[in-house]
Amino acid sequence: MAKEAKNQKKISHFRRIKGEQTIQERLLLPGLVVRFAYNQPNIYDRRPLLFVFHSDGNLVYGMNLNYLHESRVQRFAKLAQSLTPITTENILGLKEDYPRLQLSTKRRATAVDGRLLYNTIMPRDKYYREAYRTYKLSAASSMKLINYDWDVIRQDKGLGKTTAEAVKRSGLIDDGDVEEGI
């Protein structure tokens, strides 16, 4: 699990981290950004910053943001925002609100789940595919939910876009990234 590519370089995103809260592994939801200590042999990044696509109780699947430049992370957010909004919420009942891409969960169903997001966005960029990882939750500890500073939330003033057309009109992504609606 979580095999590391030989030529990948870790990139720090500490300036984009506005805060963090302790979270239990069983509370992981798709669309969250988390950081944890990962203790496995032959692992390059022992403190992954993970955008969660899916968690099944034993494994967590996601994209390690530490392997992406900030511009690619923000582009990923813009592409994801064209499918479903990134909003600030607190459905886990934590001390502070946190941003989450509104992917479908058992707690709140939406039209977009982690599989659809993966199949839509991952083929667009080889760097996204290279940053995708699977981690064993049994080897993860000190799980923290990260309040990540997404540009799309800052530009929307936290309201979130709800349609691809609205995102395209805002000029957040290129014309080729979203098809024109009818």
BELFEN-V282829 format. One record per helix or strand of 3 or more residues. SS is the DSSP state (~ for helix, > for strand). FROM is the first residue (numbers start at 1). TO is the last residue. Records with the same first field share a line. If there is no record, write none. Layout:
# BELFEN-V282829
SS=FROM-TO ; FROM-TO
This chain:
# BELFEN-V282829
~=14-16 ; 25-27 ; 65-67 ; 70-81 ; 114-124 ; 126-131 ; 137-139 ; 151-156 ; 164-170 ; 175-177
>=17-22 ; 33-38 ; 49-55 ; 59-64 ; 86-89 ; 98-101 ; 132-136 ; 140-148
